[in-house]
Amino acid sequence: MKHQHSNDDAQHDHAHHHGAAAHQHLTAANLRPPVSLLAMSAWQRLALALLVLACLWGVVLWALQEVA
C-alpha cells in the first residue's frame, strides 16, 4: 500500500521545514534550566556551596565593619 500526501500535508511539510526556527517541541530536556544542580557532579555542588558561603561570610564581615 502506497502512502500518499494530500496537497495540504505537502504544504504543511514545506512550511514546517522552511519556517522560522522559533518552533520547538517541548520535551523534558527543554524544560531543564541551563545550569541544573541535578546535572552537576558532587564536586561542582560542593564548590558552588563553598562559593555561596564565602560570599555570605564576606557580606557579614562587611556589615560588621560598617557597624564598628
C-alpha positions in Angstrom: 0.0 0.0 0.0 1.5 3.3 -1.0 1.2 6.3 1.3 0.0 9.5 -0.4 0.1 13.0 1.0 -2.7 15.4 0.3 -1.9 18.8 -1.1 -2.5 20.3 2.4 0.0 17.9 4.0 2.7 18.7 1.4 2.2 22.5 2.0 2.4 21.9 5.8 5.6 19.9 5.5 7.1 22.6 3.3 6.2 25.4 5.7 7.4 23.3 8.6 10.8 22.7 7.2 11.4 26.3 5.9 9.6 28.2 8.6 11.3 30.2 11.4 13.4 28.2 13.8 11.3 29.5 16.8 9.1 26.5 16.8 10.5 23.9 19.1 8.8 20.8 20.6 8.5 20.7 24.4 10.5 17.9 26.0 11.8 17.2 29.5 15.3 18.3 28.2 13.9 21.6 27.1 12.3 22.3 30.4 15.6 21.8 32.3 17.4 25.1 33.1 20.8 25.6 31.5 22.6 25.1 34.9 20.9 22.4 37.0 22.0 21.3 40.4 21.0 17.8 39.5 23.2 17.8 36.4 26.3 18.9 38.4 28.8 16.5 39.9 29.3 16.3 43.7 32.5 18.3 43.4 30.8 21.0 41.4 27.9 21.2 44.0 30.5 21.4 46.8 32.4 24.2 45.1 29.2 26.1 44.5 28.1 25.7 48.2 31.6 26.9 49.3 31.4 29.9 46.9 27.9 30.9 48.3 29.2 30.5 51.9 32.3 32.6 51.1 30.0 35.4 49.6 27.7 35.3 52.7 30.7 35.4 55.0 32.1 38.4 53.1 28.8 40.2 53.5 28.8 39.5 57.2 32.3 40.8 57.6 31.5 44.0 55.6 28.4 44.6 57.8 30.4 44.1 61.0 33.0 46.7 59.8 30.2 49.1 59.0 28.7 48.8 62.5 32.1 49.2 64.2 
